[in-house]
């Protein structure tokens, strides 16, 4: 008989990644579902649904069923997982009948939120569902020696949540999670443009601005970008020019919150492990860590070496897949 497929899922607020041990990353798509309110059916998931955000007729609504790293709309999440797993089995030829799934949950999530994630995957027909804490998955994916008694500090800046964790011997020593991530940064850019220019821009435009000219709080040569939106006074389309220093000031609050969280986590670190952190430094992972200048800014603020994970966007998914081997060991450590 065929062995059951073993897959790891990174159920992110912004993107969903599915990883299999044999084939690597099978799928990396935005976690967006577009559904028809009249027929109550799913029209599109993933990339196609994201293309529709802010551009749909009234009866089709693009939804993001995950907010702040946890499930906000249970039925939609189950539907989205079903559609994406179908896509994966078509594309890769791996049978997805009764797979063994490792799925990550934010470390600050409650037992109710964890149960919701567990049930959403189970309802697809998964044989076994293991939950793993996101920082541990990120650390495994970033090639850190998680099961050794060495301090590994991971800063995972995701779409909905940012997590800072110190991991040693397969478990979390100290961890802080804040609901500030890429989404909040986008929202701050939207609010800033609205206040400063009286122009409304959409989520996708804000995300583009953040990627192109968003900078962490460091000195940099100023760059500008033309942005189109709707003038709130006349109601007509309007083009404005934004500079990177303006965006930097808009993002200041979120970035300072992140820094505060990193400091608070490091303060709780046992003194024995503090020595390791000075040697090994902090690892950055998650999409938000790819903000221009993030690495240099954090290194200057916390005076500890800061390194980027090899593939920041994918490290959580890779870690969930790899953790299948270690799952028994990890579960023993967390009990």
C-alpha positions in Angstrom: 0.0 0.0 0.0 1.0 3.6 -0.5 2.5 5.3 2.5 0.4 8.2 3.8 1.6 11.6 2.7 3.4 13.5 5.4 3.0 17.3 5.0 3.7 20.4 7.0 1.4 23.4 6.8 2.3 26.9 7.7 -1.1 28.4 8.2 -0.2 32.1 8.0 -2.3 35.2 8.1 -0.8 36.4 4.8 0.4 33.2 3.1 -0.2 29.5 3.4 2.7 27.2 2.6 2.5 23.5 2.2 5.7 21.4 2.5 6.4 17.8 1.9 9.6 16.0 2.9 10.2 14.5 -0.5 9.3 17.4 -2.7 10.1 20.5 -0.6 7.7 23.5 -0.8 4.6 22.3 -2.8 2.6 25.5 -2.5 3.0 29.1 -1.4 -0.1 31.1 -1.9 -1.8 34.1 -0.2 -4.4 33.0 2.4 -7.4 34.6 0.7 -10.7 33.1 -0.3 -13.1 34.7 -2.7 -16.7 33.4 -2.3 -20.0 34.1 -3.9 -22.6 35.4 -1.3 -25.6 34.3 -3.4 -24.6 30.7 -4.1 -22.4 30.4 -0.9 -19.7 28.8 -3.0 -16.0 29.4 -3.2 -15.0 31.1 -6.4 -11.2 31.2 -6.0 -8.5 30.6 -3.4 -4.9 31.8 -3.1 -3.3 33.9 -5.8 -6.4 34.2 -7.9 -8.4 35.4 -4.9 -5.7 37.9 -3.9 -5.9 39.4 -7.4 -9.6 40.1 -6.7 -9.1 42.0 -3.4 -10.7 45.4 -3.8 -11.8 44.7 -7.4 -14.9 42.5 -7.1 -18.6 42.9 -7.9 -21.0 43.0 -4.9 -21.9 39.3 -4.8 -18.2 38.1 -4.6 -16.3 38.9 -1.5 -12.6 38.2 -1.0 -12.1 37.2 2.7 -9.0 36.6 4.7 -10.2 33.8 7.1 -7.1 34.2 9.3 -6.6 37.3 11.4 -3.7 37.9 13.8 -2.4 34.4 13.2 -5.5 32.6 14.3 -8.7 31.4 12.6 -11.3 34.2 12.4 -13.7 32.4 10.0 -13.7 28.6 10.7 -15.8 27.4 7.7 -13.8 29.5 5.2 -10.5 28.2 6.6 -11.6 24.6 6.2 -12.8 25.4 2.7 -9.6 27.1 1.8 -7.5 24.2 3.1 -9.6 21.7 1.1 -9.1 23.7 -2.1 -5.4 24.2 -1.6 -4.8 20.5 -0.7 -6.7 19.5 -3.9 -4.4 21.9 -5.9 -1.3 20.4 -4.3 -2.3 16.8 -5.1 -3.1 17.7 -8.7 0.2 19.6 -9.1 2.6 17.2 -7.4 0.8 13.9 -8.0 1.0 13.1 -4.3 -2.1 11.4 -3.0 -3.6 13.5 -0.2 -5.8 10.8 1.2 -5.5 10.8 5.0 -2.2 12.7 5.2 -0.2 13.1 8.4 -0.1 16.8 9.0 2.1 19.0 11.2 0.6 22.5 11.5 1.9 25.4 13.4 0.1 27.7 15.8 1.2 31.0 17.2 2.7 30.6 20.6 0.3 33.0 22.3 -2.8 31.2 20.9 -5.4 29.9 23.3 -6.5 26.3 23.6 -9.8 27.2 21.7 -7.8 28.7 18.9 -5.6 25.6 18.7 -8.6 23.3 18.7 -10.1 25.3 15.8 -6.9 24.8 13.7 -6.8 21.1 14.7 -10.4 20.6 13.7 -10.2 22.5 10.4 -7.4 20.2 9.3 -9.1 17.1 10.7 -12.3 17.9 8.8 -10.3 17.5 5.6 -9.7 13.9 6.5 -6.2 14.1 7.9 -5.1 10.9 9.7 -2.9 12.5 12.4 -2.7 16.2 13.2 0.3 17.4 15.2 0.4 21.0 16.4 3.8 22.7 16.8 4.6 26.2 18.1 5.5 28.6 15.3 8.8 29.8 16.8 10.1 26.2 17.1 9.1 25.5 13.5 10.8 28.7 12.3 13.9 27.7 14.2 14.0 24.2 12.7 13.5 25.7 9.2 16.3 28.2 9.8 18.7 25.3 10.4 19.2 26.1 14.1 20.3 23.3 16.5 16.9 23.3 18.3 17.3 20.1 20.3 20.7 21.1 21.9 20.9 23.0 25.1 22.0 26.2 23.3 20.0 29.4 23.2 18.5 30.0 19.8 16.7 33.4 19.6 14.1 33.6 16.7 12.3 36.7 15.7 9.4 35.8 13.4 7.7 38.8 11.9 4.6 37.5 10.2 1.5 39.0 8.6 -0.7 39.0 11.6 1.6 38.3 14.6 5.3 38.8 15.4 6.8 36.4 17.8 10.1 36.5 19.7 11.2 33.3 21.3 14.2 31.8 23.0 14.4 28.1 22.3 16.7 25.7 24.0 16.6 21.9 24.2 13.6 21.5 21.9 11.3 23.8 24.0 10.5 27.4 24.4 12.3 29.0 27.3 10.7 32.4 27.0 8.4 33.8 24.4 6.5 37.0 23.6 3.9 37.4 20.9 2.4 40.6 19.7 -0.4 41.1 17.2 1.7 43.5 15.2 3.0 42.3 11.8 2.9 43.1 8.1 -0.9 43.7 8.2 -0.6 46.4 10.8 2.2 48.1 8.9 0.0 48.2 5.8 -2.8 49.7 7.8 -0.5 52.4 9.2 0.6 53.3 5.6 -3.1 53.6 4.6 -3.9 55.8 7.5 -0.8 58.0 6.9 -1.6 58.6 3.3 -5.2 59.4 4.2 -4.2 61.9 6.9 -1.4 63.6 5.0 -2.8 63.6 1.5 -6.5 63.0 1.8 -6.2 60.1 -0.5 -7.5 56.6 0.0 -5.4 53.7 -1.1 -6.1 49.9 -1.0 -4.4 47.1 1.0 -2.5 45.8 -2.0 -1.1 49.3 -2.8 -0.1 49.8 0.8 1.7 46.4 0.7 3.5 47.4 -2.5 4.6 50.7 -0.9 6.0 48.9 2.1 8.0 46.4 0.0 9.3 49.1 -2.4 10.1 52.1 -0.2 9.5 50.9 3.4 12.6 51.2 5.6 13.3 50.3 9.2 14.5 53.2 11.4 17.9 53.7 9.8 19.5 56.5 7.7 19.2 55.8 4.1 19.2 57.6 0.7 15.7 58.9 0.1 13.6 57.1 -2.6 10.2 58.1 -4.0 7.4 56.3 -5.5 4.2 57.3 -7.4 1.0 56.0 -5.9 -2.5 56.1 -7.2 -5.6 56.3 -5.0 -8.9 58.1 -4.7 -9.1 61.7 -3.6 -11.4 61.9 -0.6 -12.4 65.5 -1.3 -13.3 65.3 -5.0 -13.8 61.5 -5.2 -11.7 61.3 -8.3 -8.6 59.2 -9.0 -5.4 61.0 -8.0 -1.6 60.3 -8.2 0.7 61.4 -5.4 4.4 60.9 -4.8 5.5 59.4 -1.5 9.0 59.4 -0.1 10.7 56.6 1.9 11.2 58.9 4.9 7.5 59.5 5.2 6.8 55.8 5.1 9.5 55.3 7.7 7.8 57.7 10.1 4.4 55.9 9.4 6.0 52.6 10.4 7.9 53.9 13.4 5.3 52.8 16.0 5.0 49.2 14.9 8.8 48.9 14.6 9.3 50.3 18.1 6.7 47.8 19.5 8.6 44.9 17.9 11.9 46.2 19.4 10.2 46.5 22.8 9.0 42.9 22.5 12.5 41.6 21.6 14.0 43.5 24.6 11.3 42.2 27.0 12.0 38.6 25.8 15.7 38.9 26.2 15.2 40.4 29.7 13.5 37.2 30.7 16.3 35.0 29.5 18.2 32.9 32.1 21.7 34.3 32.5 23.3 31.0 31.3 21.6 31.4 28.0 22.4 35.1 27.7 26.0 34.2 27.0 25.0 32.0 24.1 22.9 34.8 22.6 25.9 37.1 22.5 27.8 34.4 20.6 25.1 33.2 18.3 23.0 36.3 17.9 19.3 36.5 16.8 17.8 35.0 13.7 15.2 36.9 11.7 12.5 35.1 9.8 9.1 35.8 8.4 8.0 38.1 5.5 8.1 41.2 7.7 11.8 40.8 8.4 12.5 41.5 4.8 11.8 45.2 5.3 14.7 47.2 4.0 17.3 47.8 6.7 15.6 45.7 9.3 18.7 43.6 10.1 21.1 46.6 10.5 18.5 48.5 12.6 17.9 45.7 15.1 21.7 44.9 15.3 22.4 48.5 16.3 19.5 48.7 18.8 20.1 45.4 20.7 23.9 45.3 20.2 23.8 41.5 19.5 24.6 40.0 16.1 21.4 39.7 13.9 21.3 37.1 11.1 18.7 36.5 8.4 17.3 33.0 8.0 18.2 31.3 4.7 14.7 31.6 3.3 12.7 33.9 5.7 9.4 33.4 4.0 9.6 29.6 3.9 11.4 28.7 7.1 8.2 28.0 9.2 6.8 25.7 6.5 10.2 23.9 6.1 10.4 23.6 9.8 6.9 22.0 10.1 7.9 19.4 7.5 11.2 18.6 9.0 9.8 18.4 12.5 7.9 15.2 11.6 11.1 13.4 12.5 11.4 15.2 15.7 7.8 15.5 16.7 7.8 12.7 19.4 10.9 14.3 20.9 9.4 17.8 20.8 6.2 16.6 22.3 8.0 15.0 25.2 9.9 18.3 25.8 6.7 20.3 25.9 4.8 17.9 28.2 
